[in-house]
Amino acid sequence: MSQLKTIQDENLTSWLPRLGGNKGPRFLQIADALQVAVADGSLTAGDRLPTQRQLAAQLGVDLTTITRAYDEARRRNLLEGRGARGTYVAAPKVELTAILDLSMNTPPPPDGVDFDDMLRQGLSQVLMRADNELLMTYHLGGGSESDRKAGARWLEPMFGPLDSRQVVVCPGAQAAIAALILALTEPGDVILAEPTSYPGLRAAAAQFGRHVIAVGADKHGMLPELLEEACRQHQPGLVYLNPTLQNPTAITMPERRRRELAGIAQRCNVRIVEDDPYWLLADAPPPPVAAFAPAQVLYISTLSKCLTPGLRVAFVLIRDPAERERFLVALRSFALMVAPLTAALATQWILDGSADRLMEGVRKEARLRHRMARDVLAGRYSGAGDGLHVWLELPAYWNSSQLALAAASYGIAVTPAEAFATGSASVNAIRISLGSIKDRGRLQAGLQRLSHLLARRPESFSAAVV
């Protein structure tokens, strides 16, 4: 008799889920149940699974559901097919790429959402309703009328109803930041930012010959009195703020501070670039700074952090027509347009509600991951419980660059504080991104490795020399 074990029909209910309720698509419930059963030992490598027809009959679902469940389980390396012999639980896959990437801020896989199906359906709707030739040709920058209307809809939670003519569609937030710098400043101008800030700002400013100067901050963000002093001293071309779940500190600026900074911008007649990628992921965030000084603030909201980076779509709210035209001229000098196909997909998702469902899935998954980080990192965790990253201040016996190197030798990538430093001073911390590792188990393993490393002093750490 073959040594391979066969799961008998009467034992199916020991690991299969009870389908229904609000637990997400049924094929994912089945794949999740398989994963749990493999993890807890209910199923082991070499166990033979029922045929797809047998399982469909057992669960009372159609054959397509089981096919998709088995396909998803294979994608997770849980199953393997052996031709006519059937489908079996796979042996654990040897992980040859050991790096666990905690350095890249991307949305996690959405909880309870079938992203592949959403992508297929969205593209199908776009191709069915749009002129395919228009999807594959040049467009004027700034987005079509329907794209701008979708942008206005996307920004409604922050501002309420908007005139879509004030919304510009851009190929990502980085392009928007660069175009605003080009449009609203001159070579040699100063841009004011917080002491730890988004590295993309510094990169764009350096390319264009602008100078970024740090303005002191506290636990609520940029200090109003220091901003006013810096405005008088430097006559800045722009002030850059990332006030909600700030990258990297994860601070959310309270409403009072936002109002104070908006008032200073009005008194000093300086423009603020409000880069706000995480507002829709935050738990009850205050209104944007742009709500308190509409004429002074240019507001950026990207889909990359709430939905998926692959769309490469961001919306910029610019209320002044002359500034909007200058911005478009600057944008066209290096990024003629958003790819029409991805812009159309983003518009389709926003207008049919798919974007809201996807974002809710990302939000749920992000919060699950924050709870995991809090449990694993224990007293070191100081996150807000939402967003995509944690800012981890280090014990005095580690510095951030040293820890990042040590973590790399442990197979973990993190981002040291120096990468975000606007001025010469830098806090002793690292940013941990929670979304870039798809599998929660691998994320937990990475956090545990990092926690063990943090508990050791550098003198007890010795990297191999080859």
Disulfide bonds with the S-S distance in Angstrom:
none
